[in-house]
Amino acid sequence: MQIHHLSEVNSILNHFLGQIRNVAVQQDSMRFRRNMERIGEIMAYEMSKELHYRAVDIQTPMGFKKTSEIEDQLVLCTILRAGLPLHTGFLNYFDDAENGFISAFRHHPRNDDYFDIVVQYKAVPDISNKYLVLIDPMLATGQSIVAVFNKLMETATPKEIHIAVVIAAPEGIAHLQEHLPNHCHLWIAAIDEQLNGEKYILPGLGDAGDLSYGAKL
């Protein structure tokens, strides 16, 4: 798996990452969503450098110009609900992309720390021979992404596979490396220290879905 760790080089990305973590800023849900969206735009720009392009001639008011345009057919597929603001950021840049949405949540059958991942809702276009971008803001254990990936692979095989996350734990990265194909690309804005006993990222930022849309039952 090829890992792209974007915050290793200082940029405006780190500024936005600091704001989504900061308890004095993140409680403004509108600002939190907008910062997630802007992080998605930055990640989309970085990812665009790995796409395939074709040469085209365009007509300007004064003549013709040779340039290039994206050749790949992208499918942006987001895990609900926390990934929606990040998805918007990617779609702002990849505006010709198709869009898919899928749900995954932690199910605690014994009412303790043990959980499995339940994948329910799925509304995804055909991803056959396309450029799949699987979007989820938090990579904790990695089980949700693997479960969603396996569900998507039941019906089609994409041309390329890219995973985009904002904050990742080392344990989650290791889980993806073990269970996803070696040719996958993993795009990470920031890598944190570890998971706590409840399998949440430390220092992390809290629950991205709750910060975007309010607490859930």
ChimeraX attribute file (.defattr): number of C-alpha atoms within 10 A of each C-alpha:
attribute: neighborCount
match mode: 1-to-1
recipient: residues
	/A:1	15
	/A:2	12
	/A:3	14
	/A:4	16
	/A:5	15
	/A:6	19
	/A:7	17
	/A:8	11
	/A:9	9
	/A:10	9
	/A:11	11
	/A:12	12
	/A:13	20
	/A:14	16
	/A:15	13
	/A:16	18
	/A:17	20
	/A:18	14
	/A:19	17
	/A:20	26
	/A:21	17
	/A:22	12
	/A:23	12
	/A:24	9
	/A:25	13
	/A:26	21
	/A:27	16
	/A:28	13
	/A:29	16
	/A:30	13
	/A:31	16
	/A:32	22
	/A:33	25
	/A:34	18
	/A:35	23
	/A:36	28
	/A:37	23
	/A:38	22
	/A:39	28
	/A:40	29
	/A:41	22
	/A:42	20
	/A:43	23
	/A:44	22
	/A:45	14
	/A:46	14
	/A:47	17
	/A:48	14
	/A:49	9
	/A:50	9
	/A:51	15
	/A:52	12
	/A:53	14
	/A:54	10
	/A:55	11
	/A:56	10
	/A:57	11
	/A:58	11
	/A:59	9
	/A:60	8
	/A:61	5
	/A:62	6
	/A:63	7
	/A:64	10
	/A:65	11
	/A:66	9
	/A:67	11
	/A:68	13
	/A:69	12
	/A:70	14
	/A:71	11
	/A:72	17
	/A:73	17
	/A:74	23
	/A:75	24
	/A:76	23
	/A:77	28
	/A:78	26
	/A:79	24
	/A:80	17
	/A:81	18
	/A:82	23
	/A:83	26
	/A:84	21
	/A:85	24
	/A:86	27
	/A:87	29
	/A:88	21
	/A:89	23
	/A:90	25
	/A:91	20
	/A:92	15
	/A:93	16
	/A:94	19
	/A:95	12
	/A:96	12
	/A:97	19
	/A:98	18
	/A:99	18
	/A:100	20
	/A:101	20
	/A:102	19
	/A:103	17
	/A:104	19
	/A:105	16
	/A:106	13
	/A:107	13
	/A:108	12
	/A:109	10
	/A:110	8
	/A:111	8
	/A:112	8
	/A:113	11
	/A:114	12
	/A:115	14
	/A:116	13
	/A:117	16
	/A:118	14
	/A:119	16
	/A:120	11
	/A:121	12
	/A:122	17
	/A:123	10
	/A:124	16
	/A:125	13
	/A:126	14
	/A:127	23
	/A:128	15
	/A:129	14
	/A:130	18
	/A:131	20
	/A:132	25
	/A:133	27
	/A:134	24
	/A:135	26
	/A:136	24
	/A:137	26
	/A:138	27
	/A:139	26
	/A:140	25
	/A:141	22
	/A:142	20
	/A:143	20
	/A:144	23
	/A:145	24
	/A:146	17
	/A:147	16
	/A:148	22
	/A:149	16
	/A:150	13
	/A:151	15
	/A:152	18
	/A:153	12
	/A:154	8
	/A:155	10
	/A:156	13
	/A:157	16
	/A:158	17
	/A:159	14
	/A:160	18
	/A:161	18
	/A:162	19
	/A:163	19
	/A:164	26
	/A:165	22
	/A:166	24
	/A:167	22
	/A:168	27
	/A:169	24
	/A:170	17
	/A:171	18
	/A:172	22
	/A:173	19
	/A:174	12
	/A:175	17
	/A:176	21
	/A:177	17
	/A:178	12
	/A:179	14
	/A:180	16
	/A:181	11
	/A:182	11
	/A:183	11
	/A:184	16
	/A:185	20
	/A:186	20
	/A:187	24
	/A:188	22
	/A:189	22
	/A:190	19
	/A:191	21
	/A:192	15
	/A:193	13
	/A:194	19
	/A:195	19
	/A:196	11
	/A:197	8
	/A:198	9
	/A:199	15
	/A:200	18
	/A:201	26
	/A:202	17
	/A:203	14
	/A:204	21
	/A:205	19
	/A:206	16
	/A:207	15
	/A:208	23
	/A:209	19
	/A:210	14
	/A:211	20
	/A:212	23
	/A:213	14
	/A:214	11
	/A:215	9
	/A:216	6
	/A:217	2
